[in-house]
Amino acid sequence: MVLACLAVGAAIGAVNGLLVTRLRLPALISRLATATIMVEVDESQAVELPLQPGEMSLHHVRLIHGSEPNPSSTRRIGFAIRYLPTYVRQAVGGRDSAMLVRGVDTYGHFDPEQRPEFDMAPGAQAHHAEVMARTNRVLMRDTPLVAP
């Protein structure tokens, strides 16, 4: 599985919220849902990867990565795209949605993302809200942020 993190915003420099991904090699996140790191991580081995708008990093989805908080008043905007083979399925929380970007899905483990009819279409907004609610229940499970 590959994660593409795309810097979208027009931030310039770290003070203005530049997306700086710190890659911690070779450690992997053992549970993405709560970002619990189950291994010792030597921060001195972290590699900084500053991203300007339009640039992206590609790495394994379980590689420990992240950015420091943005202390500026300038928005920092990023877009994460996760690529995975169609035989992969959601292990917890029921079904998830995905967009097929290549080939044929013979497994049917994901609900197809709906194409909006137009910008901010009510049906698309409702679908997005449903997908995000399912995602949040999975990501925040076993935390006080989600009711059982």
N, C-alpha and C positions, 0 to 999 in steps of 0.2 A: 504494500500500500504506500502511496506517495502523497505527501501534502505539499501543495503549492501555496505559499503565502505571498500575495500580491500587494504591494504598497500602492494605494490609490491617491491619498491626499497630497496636497501641495506643501507639505511641511518641509522646512529647510533647516537642517542642523538639529542636534540633540535637544537644544533648548526649546525649539519650536515643535517638538514631538516627532522627530524623525524615527521611523520604525527601525529599531536596532534589535535584531534577533541574536540572542546569545545561545549558540549551539553547545550543548554539553555532550561531548563524545567520550566513550561509546555508550553511556548509560541510556536506558530506555525507561519511559514511564510505564509502570506496571498496571496502572488503572487510570485511564484518561478521565473517567467520570468525575473524580474529585482531585485530579492532578496530584495524587499522592505519589511521591517519589520513594520507591522502596529500596533504593540502593544508595550508597555513599557517593556523593558527587564532589569532585575536586574542582571548585570554581576557578582555580588558576588555569585549568585546562579548557575553559570556555573560550569559544571563538566568536568574536563579534562580527556580525554581518549587517552593516548598515544598508538599508534599502531606500533608494530615492523613488519618487513616484514613477510607476511604470516598471519597476524592477521587481523580481520575485526570488524567493528561495525555494528550492525543491529538496525535500528530505523525507525520511521515513516518518509515518504519522506518529510513531511512539518515541521518536527522538525528543529528549528534553529540550525545550526551546521556549522563548518568551522575550518580552520587552519590559523594561523598567516603566513605571508610571509616567505619564505625560504631564509634566508640571506646568506646561504653557497654556495659554488661552487659545492656541491654534489646534484645530481638530486633527487627530491622527486617524486616518482611515486605512483599513486593511481588508483584504478579501481572502478567505481561506477556501481552497478547493481541494477536496480529498478524492483521489483516484483509487478505485479498488476493483478487483475482478468481480464478475457477476456471480461467482459461486460463493462469495462471502455473504454472510447473513448477520443480522442484528442478533446478538447473543442475549440481550436483556431488554425488557421494556416493550416487547411486541414489535410490530413492523415499523420500518422507517421508509423514507422516500429518497429517491435518487433520480438522476438524469443519465440515461444511457448516452455516452458520447462516442462509442465505437463498437462495432460488431453487433451480435445478437444476444439477447438475454434469454437463455433457455432454462434458467432457474426460478425466476419470478420471486426472489426474496424481498424485493423492494417495490413500493408503490411508485409509479412514475410521477415525476414532478409535473404539475399542470402548467401549461403555457397560458399566460394571461392574455385576455382579449384586447386589453389596452392598459396604459399606465394607470395604476391604482384602482384597477377593476375590483369591485366588491367581492366577487367570487375568488379572485386571486388573493386578496387580503385575508379572506376567511381561511383559505387553504394554507396560506403562510402561517397564520395564527395557530392553526391545528398542528402543523408540522413542528413549529417552534415549541408548542406546549409538550408534544411527545418528546422532542429532543431534550428539553429542560428536565422532564421527569427522569430521563435516563441519566443525564449528566449530573444531576443533583440528588440522585437517589441516595438513601442512607445519610442524608444531611438534614439539619433542621430547616432547610429552605424549601423542602417538599413534604407535603402531608403524606402519610403512608397510604 
